[in-house]
Each structure stands twice: as structure tokens, then as C-alpha cells.
Amino acid sequence: MHVAPKKHHRLHFPAKLIQLDDRYGVKPAFSEHVLSLNKLRTCLVHRAGKVTELDINSENGLLAEWVSSKMILRGLETGVELVLTEPYQGLNEPSTFQMHIVEHQKIFPLGSEIQLDSYDIYSTIFTLWRFGLACGEALNQFAFESGIQIGKV
């Protein structure tokens, strides 16, 4: 009971996800997004954001994938959609406010320097939040299928 968690804790993040899937069939949603962001993090931390052969995860370079949200105003009269990106934006007609869950990605070619804009940073937080929720759901499902009872905290 004490050895397995310590061994798992010492693994690198991608290996942890592989082990959860291989040994227990636990594969949280958004794992691929988070693995791509981990590649991005590794490049930023170890190579000051300059993409090298070590960072490549697609045929075109370092691919970063996010799941995020976009806030949209939709005009009730014209149907015009305005993606909200700055404070005080609006339409000159009555409108509805909507939040859309979207995916987006960027490719950083070999030799380029990683540059993230504010939406990328926000999307990183959003992606990690969704992944955290998905981990809890996947582990609860595993526990349920294994007959393990989990009490509410």
C-alpha cells in the first residue's frame, strides 16, 4: 500500500498517465491536451523556449493543444456574433451572451521561440482545470467499476 504510490510519484508526468491507462484502464479526458502542454513547459524550462528536436511532437514542430472558452455576444435582430476579447465591447442591438467551449492549437516550428499570448495563458489554466475534473471523474468511475466505495468529502 505504501510502495506503489511512492513509485508512481517518482515517474515523469507522461509516464504516470501511461501507467494509469495500462495498469488500470484510467484515461482522463484532455490527457492529450495536457501532454502537449507538458511538452511546451519542458521546452520553456529546459531550452528557454527555443524549439529543438527534443520538443517535436508533430510533423510540423511542437504542437500545443488547448480546450478553452470563448465569450460571445449574439445580436437578437441581425444574428451577428461578436467574440469578446476586451472590456466594454458590445453590439448596437439587444443581444444574448453565450459561452462556447472550444479547442485551439498552435504549432511552434523547429528553431522558433515559443511565444504565448494572454488567451494561450488563460486557455492553459482552463485546460488544466478541465483535466483535473476529468481525472476525478475517471478515478471515480474506476472505483465504481472495481467495487470500491468512496465517501463524500
N, C-alpha and C positions, 0 to 999 in steps of 0.2 A: 504493500500500500504506500510505502514511503519512497521506494526506489524509482518506480515508474514516473511519478511527477517530476522528480529531480532530473532524470534522464531526458524527459521531454522538454523541460525548461532550458536545458543546455543547447538544444537544437537551434539552428538558424530558422528564421521565420518561415521561409518556403518549405523547409523540411518538416516543420511542425504541421503545416496544412496537409502535406503529402501523407504523413503518418496518420493523422486523423482520418483521412479518406481511406487509406489502405487497410488499416487495422480495424477501424470501427464503422466505416461507411459514412462518416460525418463530413459533409462538404457544404459549408455555409455558402449562401448566395453571395455574390460580389467578390468571391475569392480571386478571380482573375483580375478584377479591377485593382484590388489591394496588392496583389503580386506585382502588377505593373507599377504601382506607386512605390512599392518597396525597391524596385529596380531604379526608379527615379531618385529615391532617397539615397541609395547606395552610391550612385554617380555623384550626387551633390556632396555627400560626406567624404568620399574617398578620392574623388578626382576633381574636386572644386567645380563640378557641373559640366565638365568637358566630356562629351560622349566618346567613349573608346569602344574597341571590340568587346571588352568585358561587359558592356552595358546593353549591347544589341539584343533585342527580344522580338524583332520582326525583320522582314527582308529589307525594309527601308530605314531601319535605325532603332532608336529607343522609343517604343510606343507606350504612352501613358493613357490610361483609360479611367474615366470618372463616371459616376452616377451623381446627378445633381438635380437642382430645381431651377425653374425659371418662373418669374412672376410676370403675368401678362394681363393687360387691360384689353378687353374686347368691347368695341363700340356696339351699343344695342341697335343703333339705327343703320350704320354702314357695315358692321361686321369687321371693321378694321382692327387688327391686332397690334398692340404696342408692347414690346418686351421692355420691362422696367429695368434700367441699368443705373439710373442716377436718381437722387432725391428730386421730388417735385415734378416728375414727369406726369403727363396726363393727356387725355383726349378732350376735344371740344364737343363732347356729346355724352349723354348718360352711358355708363359702361359697367361691365362686370369685371371683377377681379378674380383671376384664376392662378393656381399654382400647377405647373406641369412638371412631372418627373421626367428627366431627360438623361441621355448618355452623351458624353462627348469625349473626344480623344485628340491627342496631339502626337506628332511624330517628330522626334529630335534626331536629325541625320548624324551619321558618324562625323566626328570632328566639330560639331556645333556645340554651343554653350546653352545649357538649359536656362530658359527664361520663363518664369511663371507670372501671369497677371493676377489681379485680385480675384477674378472669377475662378481661376485654377486653384487658388488657395482655399477659397470658400468651398469649391467642389471637393477638394481633398478632405476637408472636415466633414462634409456631408456624406461622402463615400465611406469614410471610416465609421461614422455614426451608423449608417445603414448596415455595414458589415458587422459591427458589434451587435446590433439587434438580430441579424441573421445567425450569428454564432449562438446566441442564446436560444433561438428557435430550433436550430439544428441539434443542439445538445439536449434540449427538452424532448425533441422527437426521438432521439437515440435512447434517452432514459425511458420514455414511454414504451418504445418497442422492445426494450430489454427488461421491462417489468420493474424498473427502479422507480420508487415513488419519491417525488420531490415536493417538499412542503413549500408553501408560500413564505417569503421572507418579509 
